[in-house]
Amino acid sequence: QSALTQPASVSGSPGQSITISCTGTSSDVGSYNLVSWYQQHPGKAPKLMIYEASKRPSGVSDRFSGSKSGNTASLTISGLQAEDDADYYCCSYAGSSPLYVFGTGTKVTVL
Amino acid sequence: QVQLQESGPGLVKPSETLSLTCTVSGGSISSGSYYWSWIRQPAGKGLEWIGRIYTSGSTNYNPSLKSRVTISVDTSKNQFSLKLSSVTAADTAVYYCARVAASGTTGAWFDPWGQGTLVTVSS
């Protein structure tokens, strides 16, 4: 099972919106609504931002939203802020070994 | 609020066994429908799922590591552990433990995570 494909980098100015794509296959993203997204600042542990493709955990800003269509999931950050400058990883449940597949990661730069 | 903390040697010699423990605080490891997982991240690279365990002792492993990995749980100590045998330099990484929350009966997302611990494989 290969890693899910994400763009290596995405950038935007403060206040803008950006979208990160996460492309998998019909065996993972396409088969389950179990895509999650994680934010990781340098030297820190990943933090859950989105689960079940579009649900936001308590405490996560509503500027973060998720969606899924077919084999591709997306994370949108609206009203970009300096603190959003971080790495972002998607992850999908895959049902068979390996049970979980992570994305390649996207570096978000706030200009 | 549940918190996780990894512990174990930061330096392991090639061909030896890496051993880490994750201590769960703020809640019982046996409560709720959760799996408990290990994930690693080599420096400058992405995340790799290693395996998971349910408190019944049932395990699932990444096939790429399955022959070398053992994950166990000690509910009396509120801990679960990772053993990775025959390590090489390629196993050098930050190792994270995480709780796997369930959607129905399917473990689906990782939250929370431990802070991570760097394990270096070197002689």
Chai-1 contact restraints between the chains, C-beta under 6 A:
chainA,res_idxA,chainB,res_idxB,connection_type,confidence,min_distance_angstrom,max_distance_angstrom,comment,restraint_id
A,L34,B,A108,contact,1.0,0.0,6.0,A-B,restraint_1
A,S36,B,W109,contact,1.0,0.0,6.0,A-B,restraint_2
A,A45,B,Y96,contact,1.0,0.0,6.0,A-B,restraint_3
A,A45,B,W113,contact,1.0,0.0,6.0,A-B,restraint_4
A,A45,B,Q115,contact,1.0,0.0,6.0,A-B,restraint_5
A,A45,B,G116,contact,1.0,0.0,6.0,A-B,restraint_6
A,P46,B,W113,contact,1.0,0.0,6.0,A-B,restraint_7
A,L48,B,D111,contact,1.0,0.0,6.0,A-B,restraint_8
A,Y51,B,W109,contact,1.0,0.0,6.0,A-B,restraint_9
A,E52,B,S103,contact,1.0,0.0,6.0,A-B,restraint_10
A,Y89,B,L47,contact,1.0,0.0,6.0,A-B,restraint_11
A,Y93,B,A108,contact,1.0,0.0,6.0,A-B,restraint_12
A,S97,B,P63,contact,1.0,0.0,6.0,A-B,restraint_13
A,P98,B,W49,contact,1.0,0.0,6.0,A-B,restraint_14
A,P98,B,N62,contact,1.0,0.0,6.0,A-B,restraint_15
A,L99,B,N60,contact,1.0,0.0,6.0,A-B,restraint_16
A,Y100,B,W49,contact,1.0,0.0,6.0,A-B,restraint_17
A,F102,B,G46,contact,1.0,0.0,6.0,A-B,restraint_18
A,F102,B,L47,contact,1.0,0.0,6.0,A-B,restraint_19
A,T104,B,G46,contact,1.0,0.0,6.0,A-B,restraint_20
A,G105,B,G46,contact,1.0,0.0,6.0,A-B,restraint_21
